[in-house]
Amino acid sequence: MRVAKVRHFGPIESIQLGVGYFGPPPVSVYAYSIDGLLIDTGPPILAKEFMAWAKKQTINQTFITHHHEDHSGNVNPLAAATGTPIYGSALCSDLVKGKVHTCLAQKLFWGTPQYTDKVTPIETNFIETNKHHFELIPIPGHSADQIALYEAEEGWLFSADAFVSPIIKYFMRQESMKQQIASLRKLIALDFDLLLCCHTPLMKGGKDQLIQKLAFFEQYYGQVLHWAKLGDPPHTILKKMGKKERWSGYLLSGGNMAAINMVHSVLRDEGLAR
Ligand SMILES: [Zn+2]
């Protein structure tokens, strides 16, 4: 089942995109359109659906929140169709130029990442439209190049993949929990009503959910450190914390999406990885 659903959050229009092989998609991703600004471009597997929607939007400029293929997947067809600038962080612009290796699970749900040299590094720490001013806030952790867009007057926070869910069950190999904790603290300090997460947008209660996620990570981090200092290896730590590996996801992703990666992330950030 291919899903391409248009949703509105006040004046912001969005498209929710996802693929399901046995019914509704288990994961989906949102791209947003507001006042001539497009935020993200959806996954390559749904290029047709994304482009059909994008062609109905007024697009003066686009911003890519981070290089992952469910956000940067249709930069090439969008650039060809509109000819308008597409921006991202300097690191995002670099990462999308290279071949990004993704696992089978990612390829099944998002498609194969497309090489592109069409993301221009943004040189300002804001982006402006006719009616709005968006502050660009670096929020590394989920990926090193990730940026949030904050419209202070309206109380809108486009948080990329910094939220997703208050409880996280697996990490991709390169994620950093320490950086995510710092980024969540930054976002919680902002004044906003609407949390425009790229996977789970929330009209209400977004800040509370971010606070819950921060508390979850802080507790998780502390527990890993506690057991690591007693000399336990990563798999024993995971077990002692009462967490289980998600073996189907682990196998389908070749270990790229795994509970144990959360433990490894803490050990790496603390210089305890062996
Ligand atoms: Zn991502």
Residues whose N, C-alpha, C, O or C-beta is under 5 A from the ligand:
A	BS01	ZN	H68 D161
